[in-house]
Amino acid sequence: MEEKQQPQEFLFDKVNYKILLIGIAVIALGFILMSGGGSDDPKVFNEDIFNFRRIRLAPTTVLIGFGITIYSILKKPKK
C-alpha cells in the first residue's frame, strides 16, 4: 500500500511572507534610528538623546512595523 505524498503547503502565501519581511525591516529600521546618542564619559550629559529622531520618529517607526507584521499575519490567503 503506497501513499502518495502531497506537496507541503505553506501556511501563508508568498505575498504574506513579503509583507512580513517588510514589517521586520521597518522594525529593524526603527531600532537603528533609536541607537546612538550616548557619551563615553559618564560625567558628561549629552542632550542628543532627547532629539526628535529618538523620542518620536523611532518609536513610531517600530509601531508601524508591528502593524505591518500583524497585517501580514491576518491577511487572508487567496485560494
C-alpha positions in Angstrom: 0.0 0.0 0.0 1.7 3.2 -1.2 0.6 6.5 0.0 1.0 9.5 -2.3 2.9 12.3 -0.7 1.2 15.6 -1.1 3.3 18.6 -1.7 3.9 20.5 1.6 1.6 23.6 1.7 2.8 26.7 3.4 0.6 28.4 6.0 0.8 31.8 4.2 1.0 32.9 0.6 4.1 34.4 -0.9 2.6 37.9 -0.6 2.2 37.4 3.2 5.8 36.5 3.6 6.9 39.5 1.6 4.8 41.8 3.7 6.1 40.1 6.9 9.7 40.7 5.8 8.9 44.3 5.0 7.5 44.7 8.5 10.5 43.2 10.1 12.8 45.5 8.1 10.7 48.5 9.3 11.0 47.4 12.9 14.8 47.0 12.5 15.0 50.5 11.0 13.2 51.9 14.0 15.6 50.3 16.4 18.5 51.6 14.3 17.0 55.1 14.5 16.9 54.7 18.3 20.5 53.8 18.7 23.3 56.2 19.5 23.4 59.5 21.4 25.4 58.1 24.3 28.5 59.5 25.9 31.8 57.8 26.6 32.3 59.9 29.7 29.5 59.2 32.3 30.1 62.7 33.8 29.2 64.4 30.6 25.5 64.8 29.7 24.6 64.6 26.0 21.4 66.4 25.1 21.3 64.5 21.8 19.4 61.6 23.4 16.3 63.7 23.6 16.1 64.8 19.9 13.1 64.2 17.7 14.5 61.2 16.0 14.9 59.1 19.2 11.8 60.3 21.0 9.2 60.5 18.3 10.3 59.1 14.9 11.9 55.8 16.0 9.1 54.5 18.3 6.5 55.5 15.7 8.5 53.5 13.1 8.7 50.5 15.3 4.9 50.6 15.9 4.2 50.9 12.2 6.5 47.9 11.6 4.5 45.9 14.2 1.3 47.0 12.5 2.6 45.8 9.1 3.6 42.4 10.6 0.2 41.9 12.2 -1.4 42.8 8.9 0.7 40.2 7.1 -0.4 37.5 9.6 -4.1 38.4 9.4 -4.3 38.8 5.7 -6.3 36.0 4.1 -4.5 33.9 1.5 -6.2 33.8 -1.9 -7.4 30.3 -2.8 
